[in-house]
């Protein structure tokens, strides 16, 4: 064990140096008045130490450990299923030598048995030799490529370990060309015993196909939209008489939130805890699956190190919607993996409140609004409360009241305020820019005499937003115009993204969706007109 002791001394010195000047600026209980808090227990200076921290904080002591390369993603992410069968952590290694961080983890855990994942090009014989010389029993699971390695990992546990969903033996299928969806699926693979099989995006891989047969798979959770795993793959799986639940959003951040909802609704995952990982690189969360699986808590993916969300706003929407039950969250990696600003924004969305805004005249932009509790959070990270006696309101130059102010309040709104944080005297709020997200029509279909229009409902809309369908018409047969003015024909009262023109007259029509709040001074936004629809 002399080599491990040497690694430990070197690691201790490097960690001491790495902490200089890198203290994280996080929410404290005093800031987070709601009680919600994100913490960083896994903030190593590199991916190998982050994996070490995940392992030793999640498992304490363990005879078994899995080791995969830290320079690529497939083997580490496919490992979550095997890790669940062993109750073991996943550690990372440099392809050519065992990092001191990984050696220290093995020593701390008092590990006896190590399984290397991947062939010798992923993890060299030198690594295997170092581990054996340290007194560990070492074996290896490897295939000719990432797809075959994932299959071999899935075959290692006894077949009865495969878990069931809706009384059917279930596997997870994700793209082998990218890491994000498999990363989000790791906690489910670990907790539920669902093997992860990888496939090329455009056609079902032969190794995944073989895995279905050998493991007796009856249902597949297919992760990602058709841009990640094509409709052709889904149809090929269905042709094998396997039921498919595709969990796919507009992008990787949206897919992760949909998978979180699925895990909570169908697998009993936690509604009080959430994990946050970088969805652009993922390197600090390669070993996250076992930790999140033991907690039965989902992993959300940020858009990047410096952005919580894409334009979809999926993470903000998920955290805000789950905020009544969320209590705490874990962040994988340090501030270089996910910035302190992103962590704070996520915490605000989950219900943590930053300090109250300063006194005096100022212009602020709304980051998040909570109408029930009568406050909004600015993009600069301050809480502004309204609804006190004497508070006054305007909307784009029109005098208003609290009800209308609340109805238009939404992320992106610009507000001039003369704020009084003591609330001993009234505050003023003037919405100078009412931001209304532009609707996007996704499809228009005929259904008998009716026309059905599907569109995207923004999760960032104000509570008073109305979505109205408008029609513009031209006479047949040319269907080339000129088109007349748009007029309103229907309204979406269910916020389900579907609105129907029940009986359009014979002719050629264009449709658009208008989003607005029926409040004096409020803004509006219109979708682009659709292509011509002949009736």
Number of C-alpha atoms within 10 A of each C-alpha: 10 9 13 21 14 13 17 20 12 14 19 14 10 14 14 9 10 13 11 8 7 11 9 13 12 17 21 15 13 11 16 20 15 17 15 26 27 25 18 17 15 24 23 23 19 17 27 27 25 27 31 28 22 28 28 18 14 16 15 11 17 19 14 20 24 25 23 28 26 22 16 15 24 26 27 29 29 34 29 38 33 26 25 27 18 16 19 24 29 29 31 27 25 17 20 16 16 23 17 24 29 26 24 23 26 26 17 16 20 15 18 16 19 23 17 27 28 27 20 16 11 22 26 19 15 14 19 22 14 16 21 15 14 15 12 17 15 16 14 17 18 21 16 9 15 23 22 22 24 31 27 20 25 27 17 13 18 10 12 10 18 23 18 16 16 8 9 16 21 28 31 27 28 27 25 24 15 16 22 29 28 30 29 30 29 33 30 31 30 28 26 23 26 30 34 31 31 28 24 19 20 16 16 21 17 14 19 25 18 14 21 23 11 13 20 17 24 20 23 26 20 25 27 27 19 17 14 23 25 17 16 14 20 22 14 14 22 15 10 13 11 20 17 19 13 20 19 23 21 15 19 26 28 27 24 31 25 20 25 27 17 15 21 16 12 11 15 11 23 17 20 15 22 25 21 24 28 28 28 17 19 23 24 27 28 35 34 31 35 31 25 25 25 16 17 24 26 29 32 30 29 29 25 20 21 17 17 26 21 17 9 17 16 29 24 24 20 21 21 20 15 19 20 14 15 21 19 17 21 20 24 30 29 23 22 15 26 25 19 18 18 19 28 22 22 24 26 28 25 29 25 26 26 24 15 18 19 15 13 11 13 12 14 20 19 22 23 26 22 16 17 7 10 14 19 23 26 24 15 14 19 18 22 24 18 25 19 14 11 13 17 19 23 21 24 18 13 15 13 18 15 16 13 20 23 21 18 26 30 27 23 19 19 21 23 17 20 17 22 21 18 11 15 10 12 17 25 17 22 21 25 18 17 23 23 25 23 19 20 19 20 11 12 20 12 14 10 10 12 15 20 15 21 17 19 15 18 20 15 21 21 22 13 19 23 19 25 19 24 20 22 19 24 20 17 14 9 10 16 11 14 11 16 13 10 16 14 15 16 16 18 15 12 9 14 11 18 20 23 20 19 14 12 17 13 13 16 23 26 20 26 24 29 20 23 24 21 15 17 14 20 23 19 17 15 19 17 15 17 18 13 19 16 19 16
